[in-house]
Amino acid sequence: MSSYVEGFTAPVKLDYRTSALIVVDMQNASGSRAHGLGKWLDERGELASADYRFDRIDALLIPQISKLLAAFRALHAPVIHLTVGSERSDYSDAPRHMRPFFEATNNHQGTVEHEIVEALRPVPGEAVFNKVTMGGFASTGLGAHLTSRGIREIIVTGVSTNNCVGMTGQEAADRGFGVVLASDATGTCSDRMQLAYEDTFRRLWGRVATVDEVIAEVTASATATPATTA
């Protein structure tokens, strides 16, 4: 439901020349039933408790993010991948609130858990930043990379909507970027969490749009005459 706060949310218009697609944490650690979180839950007889999460990843996120990747690659528009996980096998670089999850999911660089899921692997030329924090800006060079490339808007996708994806989007908004949250290319643990975070994001942080809406807009910008400045 709309509220008076949403009326103050700045509009975000996408242009393939100035917009980057960011794929957040689509890794085996928390995006695969066979590894990391899925394996940890299975060993405890609790895998069914995460059916919503993994079903959404398999049936929705991977196909929809793949569509976005294909569209951005066809336009030669920027694609950036974020990963999360310790860069040390003893997890000594992980902040206190992240370390238990990294340890439980065996998520550190050099493990299969840390790898991006096969269907969404980066292609040559696409930037990959690893973070040890929820947000993509706090522990990486993401901000400098975006600025150096003239990026003014980002589209965030991946997992989890109300943790790393949302935090990255909120950090970006606070730094002056226009942000679009792709509603059907993000996922968390329930519809309730997903919809609640989408409502939160609309309150000043940015825009919520579908994958088809994002693709239509960036594709249309490729045929439009670039704006000139006086």
Buried (B, 14 or more C-beta within 10 A) or exposed (E): EEEEEEEEBEEBEBBBBBBBBBBBBBBBBBBBBEBBBBBBBBEEEEBEEBEBBBEBBBEBBBEBBBBBBEBBBEBEBBBBBBBBBBBEEEBEBBEEEBBEBBBBBBBBEEBEBBBBBEEBEBEEEBBBBBBBBBBBBBBBEBBEBBEEEEBBBBBBBBBBBBBBBBBBBBBBBEEEBBBBBBBBBBBBBEEEBBEBBBBBBBEEBBBBBEBEBBBBBBBEBBEEEEEEEE
